Amino acid sequence: MSRLSAVLLVLALSTVAILGQNAPSGEHWVGAWSTALVVAPPVVAPPAAGRGAPPAVSTQPPSPGPAAAPAPPPPPGPPPVRNFSNQTLRLIVHPTLGGDRIRVVLSNAFGTAPLVVGGAHVALRTKEAGIDASTGRALKFNGSASTTIPAGAIILSDPVNLQLPAATDLVVDLYVPGDTAASGSPVTMHTGANQTSYVSSTGNYVGTDNFPVATTTPSWFLLARVEVVAPPTTGVIVALGDSITDGSRSTPNTNNRWPDVLARRLSQATGAKMAVLNAGIGGNRVLADGAGQSLLARFDRDVLVQPGVTHVIVLEGINDIGQARANPIPSAADLIAAHRQIIQRAHARGLKIFGATLTPFEGAGYWTPEGEAKRATLNEWIRTGKEYDAVIDFDAATRDPNQPTKFLTPYNSGDNLHPSDAGYQAMANAIDLSLFGVKATLARR
């Protein structure tokens, strides 16, 4: 053996030894909560329809008589939070799987410069911005209380022992000592989380019981995932989609998105333990970037890297169809080809992947007869093409049988595009739990 070969062998064995010291044998990490991340958009006034959705079309006839003077516009609200300077973020998340040993994953995926996190902490939530101090655990990163996340990278915290029950609010504190606006580097986040989180006044308030709230935000920042140690038989479902998977227009702070309801059904079922991870992005499209990277571009980051992933549910394409209006491109064939790509990539990793039919959208601001025809064609392929491992018929679960291009009235949130809480529950109830090897033994809720 040459001297060079001997040196390389020693280095390789040393590396294996070091990795072994940092990875206790028998620990099987899986995602208990995650979100799909985007780059922080510019700070602008929010659109009237919110969350990037097209405005709803009014179906009311004009009022008789002379037109009344228009009402004055409402005063503008505060601009959305996008940057931080020497502040602490108190992020509220709702893991769908419990455990007694956890870690978090922070992300600077869309940053163009390193980002310093000056401290981090986890605890169970009491209410609003309060924490149960007895459950508090300071997080470290390779033994240090602070860390620097390189541009485009993620960082895993060191594990901590914490009794985390499933379906319990977890508080993740992150102290950002620098000025993210001055750095010029975009902030990595998830917009429209439908969950109130908190931003402090100036200073490091990581782990403090009396958190000085300067403002609130409906978004999550820098946090990609919460992981727990679980048995090797634990399954992980990734719900992949747009705002309908993200839970747009469901009641805030109630965890009534359809993946949340599915997680509750699974927790009541007999069989293997399952986590449900929400990878929905409001306004997302299959083929084009815009509200986040396209589904084809983000599939690896939002699905394949999830630890322990076993199943994928795909519900996406309505924004590709709607944004095209009457334009023939993208066609239904284009969307079918993209779905086939996703199926092949999932199967290459040994995952089960289920296709969900697109829900009705007549009456939404971007509905057209041409778009409706594309939706019908794509749904028919999902139902009959036999390329997905199974079909989840969200369309059949939510449509009005007398007007099948529209939501059943109780399932319509009011914009003709997004379901109501009852609609999201109907979607989750339409999922056959036997697809995941479990049996529903209790009421569907």
C-alpha positions as CSV (number, residue, x, y, z in Angstrom):
1,M,0.0,0.0,0.0
2,S,1.4,3.4,-0.9
3,R,1.9,6.1,1.7
4,L,-0.9,8.2,0.1
5,S,-3.3,5.3,0.3
6,A,-2.4,4.6,3.9
7,V,-3.1,8.3,4.8
8,L,-6.4,8.3,3.1
9,L,-7.4,5.1,4.9
10,V,-6.5,6.5,8.3
11,L,-8.5,9.7,7.5
12,A,-11.5,7.7,6.4
13,L,-11.5,5.5,9.5
14,S,-11.1,8.6,11.7
15,T,-14.1,10.2,10.0
16,V,-16.2,7.1,10.6
17,A,-15.2,7.1,14.3
18,I,-16.1,10.7,14.7
19,L,-19.5,10.3,13.0
20,G,-20.1,7.2,15.2
21,Q,-19.5,9.3,18.4
22,N,-22.0,11.9,17.3
23,A,-24.8,9.4,16.2
24,P,-25.9,7.1,19.0
25,S,-26.7,3.7,17.7
26,G,-30.4,2.8,17.6
27,E,-31.7,6.4,17.1
28,H,-34.1,6.6,14.3
29,W,-35.0,10.2,13.5
30,V,-38.1,11.2,11.7
31,G,-39.9,14.4,10.9
32,A,-42.6,15.3,13.4
33,W,-43.4,18.8,11.9
34,S,-42.1,20.6,8.9
35,T,-43.0,23.4,6.5
36,A,-42.2,24.2,2.9
37,L,-39.9,27.2,2.7
38,V,-39.8,30.2,0.3
39,V,-37.7,33.3,-0.1
40,A,-39.2,36.3,1.7
41,P,-41.1,38.5,-0.8
42,P,-40.6,42.2,-0.9
43,V,-42.6,44.2,1.7
44,V,-45.6,45.5,-0.2
45,A,-49.3,46.0,0.7
46,P,-51.1,42.6,0.8
47,P,-53.5,42.0,-2.1
48,A,-57.2,42.2,-1.3
49,A,-57.7,38.5,-1.8
50,G,-54.7,37.6,0.4
51,R,-52.1,34.9,0.2
52,G,-51.6,35.3,-3.5
53,A,-55.1,33.9,-4.3
54,P,-57.0,35.6,-7.1
55,P,-59.9,37.8,-6.1
56,A,-63.3,36.2,-5.8
57,V,-65.8,37.0,-8.5
58,S,-68.9,38.7,-7.2
59,T,-72.1,37.0,-8.3
60,Q,-74.4,39.6,-6.7
61,P,-76.5,41.7,-9.1
62,P,-76.0,45.5,-9.0
63,S,-78.3,47.3,-6.5
64,P,-81.2,49.2,-8.0
65,G,-81.4,53.0,-7.8
66,P,-78.6,55.6,-7.9
67,A,-75.2,54.4,-7.0
68,A,-74.1,55.3,-3.5
69,A,-70.8,57.1,-2.9
70,P,-68.0,54.6,-2.5
71,A,-67.0,53.9,1.1
72,P,-63.5,55.2,2.0
73,P,-60.8,52.6,1.9
74,P,-59.9,51.0,5.3
75,P,-56.7,52.3,6.8
76,P,-53.7,50.2,5.8
77,G,-52.5,47.6,8.3
78,P,-49.0,47.2,9.4
79,P,-46.6,45.9,6.8
80,P,-45.9,42.2,7.0
81,V,-42.8,41.2,9.0
82,R,-39.9,40.3,6.7
83,N,-36.7,41.3,8.5
84,F,-35.3,41.3,12.0
85,S,-32.6,43.3,13.9
86,N,-31.4,42.1,17.3
87,Q,-34.7,40.4,18.0
88,T,-36.1,37.1,19.1
89,L,-38.6,35.0,17.1
90,R,-41.0,32.9,19.1
91,L,-42.4,30.4,16.6
92,I,-45.4,28.2,17.3
93,V,-45.6,24.8,15.7
94,H,-47.9,21.8,16.2
95,P,-46.0,18.5,15.7
96,T,-48.1,15.5,14.6
97,L,-45.9,13.0,16.2
98,G,-44.6,12.9,19.8
99,G,-41.3,11.7,21.3
100,D,-38.9,12.1,24.2
101,R,-35.9,13.3,22.2
102,I,-36.0,16.1,19.7
103,R,-34.0,18.4,17.6
104,V,-34.7,21.2,15.1
105,V,-33.5,22.0,11.6
106,L,-32.9,25.6,10.7
107,S,-32.6,26.8,7.1
108,N,-30.9,29.6,5.2
109,A,-31.9,27.9,1.9
110,F,-32.6,31.1,0.1
111,G,-30.0,33.3,1.8
112,T,-27.1,34.7,-0.2
113,A,-25.0,35.3,2.9
114,P,-24.3,33.5,6.2
115,L,-26.9,34.1,8.9
116,V,-26.1,34.1,12.6
117,V,-28.5,32.6,15.1
118,G,-27.4,33.8,18.5
119,G,-29.5,31.4,20.6
120,A,-32.3,28.9,20.4
121,H,-34.6,27.2,22.8
122,V,-37.7,24.8,22.8
123,A,-40.5,24.5,25.3
124,L,-44.1,23.4,25.4
125,R,-46.6,26.2,25.0
126,T,-49.1,27.3,27.6
127,K,-51.1,30.0,25.7
128,E,-50.4,32.8,23.3
129,A,-46.6,33.6,23.7
130,G,-46.4,31.8,27.1
131,I,-44.2,28.7,27.7
132,D,-44.2,26.0,30.4
133,A,-40.7,26.9,31.8
134,S,-40.3,23.5,33.4
135,T,-40.2,22.0,29.9
136,G,-37.7,24.5,28.5
137,R,-34.5,23.2,26.9
138,A,-31.7,25.4,25.5
139,L,-30.6,24.2,22.1
140,K,-27.0,24.0,21.1
141,F,-25.3,23.4,17.8
142,N,-22.2,21.2,17.9
143,G,-22.0,22.2,21.6
144,S,-22.3,25.9,21.0
145,A,-25.2,28.2,22.0
146,S,-25.0,30.0,18.7
147,T,-24.4,29.0,15.1
148,T,-23.9,30.5,11.7
149,I,-25.9,29.0,8.8
150,P,-24.1,29.3,5.5
151,A,-25.9,30.6,2.5
152,G,-28.1,28.0,1.0
153,A,-27.5,25.6,3.9
154,I,-29.4,24.0,6.8
155,I,-28.2,23.4,10.4
156,L,-29.3,20.6,12.8
157,S,-29.4,21.4,16.5
158,D,-28.0,18.9,19.0
159,P,-30.7,16.6,20.4
160,V,-32.3,17.4,23.7
161,N,-34.5,15.2,25.9
162,L,-38.0,16.6,26.1
163,Q,-41.3,14.8,26.6
164,L,-43.2,16.1,23.6
165,P,-46.7,14.7,23.3
166,A,-48.2,14.5,19.8
167,A,-50.6,17.3,18.7
168,T,-49.2,19.7,21.3
169,D,-48.0,23.2,20.5
170,L,-44.2,23.5,20.7
171,V,-42.4,26.9,21.0
172,V,-39.2,27.4,19.1
173,D,-37.2,30.5,20.0
174,L,-34.6,31.9,17.7
175,Y,-32.4,34.9,18.5
176,V,-31.3,36.9,15.4
177,P,-28.6,39.3,16.6
178,G,-27.8,40.9,13.2
179,D,-29.9,43.1,10.9
180,T,-31.2,41.0,8.2
181,A,-32.4,43.9,6.1
182,A,-29.0,45.6,6.2
183,S,-27.3,42.3,5.1
184,G,-29.2,42.3,1.8
185,S,-29.6,38.5,2.1
186,P,-33.2,37.2,1.7
187,V,-34.8,35.6,4.7
188,T,-36.0,32.0,4.3
189,M,-39.5,31.6,5.6
190,H,-43.0,30.1,5.1
191,T,-45.6,32.7,4.4
192,G,-49.3,32.5,5.4
193,A,-48.8,29.8,8.1
194,N,-52.3,30.4,9.5
195,Q,-50.6,30.3,12.9
196,T,-49.7,33.3,15.0
197,S,-46.1,33.5,16.0
198,Y,-44.3,36.3,17.9
199,V,-41.5,38.8,17.4
200,S,-39.8,40.4,20.4
201,S,-38.7,43.9,21.1
202,T,-35.0,44.5,20.8
203,G,-32.9,41.9,22.6
204,N,-32.3,38.2,23.3
205,Y,-35.3,36.7,25.0
206,V,-34.7,33.1,24.2
207,G,-36.5,30.9,26.7
208,T,-38.0,33.7,28.8
209,D,-41.4,33.2,30.3
210,N,-42.5,36.9,29.9
211,F,-41.8,37.4,26.3
212,P,-42.0,41.1,25.3
213,V,-44.1,40.9,22.1
214,A,-43.3,43.8,19.7
215,T,-45.4,42.3,16.9
216,T,-47.1,39.1,15.7
217,T,-46.7,37.3,12.4
218,P,-48.7,34.6,10.5
219,S,-45.4,33.2,9.1
220,W,-42.6,31.0,10.2
221,F,-39.0,32.1,9.7
222,L,-35.7,30.1,9.4
223,L,-37.4,26.9,10.8
224,A,-37.6,24.0,8.5
225,R,-38.4,21.0,10.6
226,V,-38.8,19.5,14.1
227,E,-37.5,15.9,14.4
228,V,-38.0,13.2,17.0
229,V,-36.5,9.8,17.8
230,A,-39.1,7.2,16.9
231,P,-39.4,3.4,16.3
232,P,-38.1,2.3,12.9
233,T,-41.7,1.2,12.0
234,T,-42.9,4.8,12.2
235,G,-44.3,6.2,9.0
236,V,-44.1,9.7,7.6
237,I,-46.6,11.2,5.2
238,V,-45.7,14.3,3.2
239,A,-48.7,16.3,2.0
240,L,-47.5,18.1,-1.1
241,G,-49.5,20.9,-2.6
242,D,-50.5,24.6,-2.8
243,S,-52.6,26.8,-0.6
244,I,-55.4,24.2,-0.3
245,T,-52.8,21.9,1.4
246,D,-51.4,24.9,3.3
247,G,-54.9,25.4,4.8
248,S,-55.6,28.9,3.4
249,R,-58.8,30.3,4.8
250,S,-59.2,27.7,7.5
251,T,-59.7,29.2,10.9
252,P,-56.3,30.6,12.2
253,N,-54.6,29.0,15.2
254,T,-57.0,25.9,15.1
255,N,-54.9,23.4,13.0
256,N,-57.9,22.7,10.7
257,R,-55.9,22.2,7.5
258,W,-56.7,18.8,5.9
259,P,-53.3,17.4,6.8
260,D,-54.0,18.3,10.4
261,V,-57.4,16.5,10.3
262,L,-55.7,13.5,8.7
263,A,-53.1,13.5,11.5
264,R,-55.9,13.5,14.1
265,R,-57.6,10.6,12.4
266,L,-54.3,8.6,12.3
267,S,-53.7,9.3,16.0
268,Q,-57.0,7.6,16.8
269,A,-56.4,4.6,14.5
270,T,-55.0,1.2,15.2
271,G,-51.7,0.4,13.6
272,A,-48.3,1.9,13.0
273,K,-47.5,5.4,14.2
274,M,-47.6,8.0,11.5
275,A,-46.5,11.6,11.2
276,V,-48.0,14.0,8.7
277,L,-45.8,16.8,7.3
278,N,-47.4,19.7,5.5
279,A,-45.4,20.8,2.4
280,G,-48.1,23.2,1.0
281,I,-47.2,26.6,-0.4
282,G,-49.9,29.2,-1.1
283,G,-50.0,30.0,-4.8
284,N,-47.5,27.2,-5.7
285,R,-47.5,25.7,-9.2
286,V,-46.3,22.4,-10.6
287,L,-44.5,23.8,-13.6
288,A,-43.5,27.4,-12.9
289,D,-41.8,29.3,-10.1
290,G,-43.7,32.2,-8.5
291,A,-45.1,31.5,-5.0
292,G,-42.1,29.4,-4.1
293,Q,-40.2,27.2,-6.5
294,S,-42.2,25.0,-8.7
295,L,-43.2,21.6,-7.5
296,L,-40.7,19.9,-9.8
297,A,-37.9,22.1,-8.5
298,R,-38.7,21.7,-4.8
299,F,-39.6,18.0,-4.7
300,D,-36.2,16.8,-3.4
301,R,-36.0,19.5,-0.6
302,D,-39.6,19.2,0.5
303,V,-40.1,15.4,0.2
304,L,-37.1,13.3,-0.4
305,V,-34.9,14.7,2.3
306,Q,-37.6,14.4,5.0
307,P,-36.2,11.8,7.4
308,G,-38.4,8.7,7.6
309,V,-40.7,9.6,4.7
310,T,-42.7,6.6,3.5
311,H,-45.8,8.1,1.7
312,V,-46.6,11.2,-0.4
313,I,-49.9,12.8,-1.2
314,V,-49.9,15.1,-4.2
315,L,-52.6,17.8,-4.6
316,E,-51.4,20.4,-7.1
317,G,-52.1,21.9,-10.5
318,I,-55.0,24.3,-9.9
319,N,-52.8,27.4,-9.9
320,D,-51.1,26.3,-13.2
321,I,-54.6,25.9,-14.7
322,G,-56.0,29.1,-13.2
323,Q,-53.1,31.4,-13.9
324,A,-53.2,30.4,-17.5
325,R,-56.8,31.5,-17.8
326,A,-57.9,30.7,-21.4
327,N,-54.3,30.2,-22.6
328,P,-53.8,26.6,-23.8
329,I,-50.3,26.5,-22.2
330,P,-49.8,24.7,-19.9
331,S,-52.0,22.0,-21.2
332,A,-53.5,19.1,-19.2
333,A,-50.9,16.9,-21.0
334,D,-48.1,19.2,-19.7
335,L,-49.4,18.7,-16.1
336,I,-49.8,15.0,-16.5
337,A,-46.2,14.7,-17.7
338,A,-45.1,16.6,-14.7
339,H,-47.1,14.4,-12.3
340,R,-45.5,11.4,-14.0
341,Q,-42.0,12.9,-13.2
342,I,-43.0,13.2,-9.5
343,I,-44.3,9.6,-9.4
344,Q,-41.1,8.3,-10.9
345,R,-38.9,10.2,-8.5
346,A,-40.9,9.0,-5.5
347,H,-40.8,5.4,-6.7
348,A,-37.1,5.6,-7.3
349,R,-36.8,6.2,-3.5
350,G,-39.2,3.4,-2.6
351,L,-42.0,5.7,-1.6
352,K,-45.7,5.1,-1.9
353,I,-47.3,8.1,-3.7
354,F,-51.0,8.9,-4.0
355,G,-52.6,11.3,-6.4
356,A,-55.4,13.6,-5.2
357,T,-58.0,15.0,-7.6
358,L,-58.2,18.8,-7.8
359,T,-61.2,20.4,-6.0
360,P,-63.8,22.5,-7.8
361,F,-63.1,26.2,-8.5
362,E,-65.9,27.7,-10.6
363,G,-66.5,31.2,-9.3
364,A,-62.9,31.8,-8.3
365,G,-61.3,34.9,-9.9
366,Y,-59.2,32.9,-12.4
367,W,-61.8,30.2,-13.4
368,T,-62.5,29.8,-17.1
369,P,-64.2,27.1,-19.1
370,E,-60.9,26.3,-20.7
371,G,-59.4,25.8,-17.2
372,E,-62.3,23.7,-16.1
373,A,-61.7,21.4,-19.1
374,K,-58.1,21.0,-18.0
375,R,-59.0,20.2,-14.5
376,A,-61.5,17.5,-15.6
377,T,-58.9,16.0,-17.9
378,L,-56.2,15.9,-15.2
379,N,-58.6,14.5,-12.6
380,E,-59.7,11.8,-15.0
381,W,-56.1,10.8,-15.6
382,I,-55.4,10.7,-11.8
383,R,-58.5,8.5,-11.3
384,T,-58.0,6.1,-14.2
385,G,-54.4,6.3,-15.2
386,K,-53.2,3.7,-12.6
387,E,-49.9,5.4,-12.3
388,Y,-50.3,6.7,-8.8
389,D,-50.2,4.0,-6.2
390,A,-53.7,5.0,-5.1
391,V,-56.2,7.8,-5.7
392,I,-57.7,10.2,-3.1
393,D,-60.8,11.8,-4.6
394,F,-60.9,15.2,-3.0
395,D,-63.0,16.5,-5.9
396,A,-65.8,13.9,-5.3
397,A,-65.6,14.7,-1.5
398,T,-66.2,18.4,-1.8
399,R,-68.2,19.1,-5.0
400,D,-71.9,20.0,-5.2
401,P,-73.5,16.9,-6.9
402,N,-76.0,19.2,-8.7
403,Q,-73.2,21.6,-9.8
404,P,-70.0,19.5,-9.9
405,T,-67.8,22.3,-11.0
406,K,-68.5,24.1,-7.7
407,F,-68.0,23.4,-4.0
408,L,-70.9,22.1,-1.9
409,T,-72.0,25.3,-0.1
410,P,-70.9,24.2,3.4
411,Y,-67.5,23.3,2.1
412,N,-66.9,26.7,0.4
413,S,-64.8,29.2,2.4
414,G,-66.4,32.0,0.4
415,D,-63.8,32.6,-2.4
416,N,-64.9,29.5,-4.4
417,L,-61.3,28.3,-4.4
418,H,-60.4,27.3,-0.9
419,P,-62.5,25.0,1.4
420,S,-63.9,26.0,4.7
421,D,-63.0,24.1,7.9
422,A,-65.8,21.7,7.1
423,G,-64.5,21.3,3.6
424,Y,-61.0,20.5,4.9
425,Q,-62.5,18.0,7.2
426,A,-64.4,16.3,4.4
427,M,-61.2,16.1,2.4
428,A,-59.3,14.4,5.2
429,N,-62.3,12.1,5.9
430,A,-62.2,10.9,2.3
431,I,-58.7,9.4,2.8
432,D,-58.8,5.7,3.3
433,L,-56.4,5.0,6.3
434,S,-55.7,1.5,5.1
435,L,-53.5,3.2,2.5
436,F,-51.1,3.7,5.4
437,G,-51.5,0.2,6.9
438,V,-53.8,1.4,9.8
439,K,-57.4,0.9,10.7
440,A,-59.8,3.7,11.7
441,T,-61.4,2.5,15.0
442,L,-62.9,5.7,16.3
443,A,-65.0,8.6,15.0
444,R,-63.6,10.5,12.0
445,R,-62.3,13.6,13.6
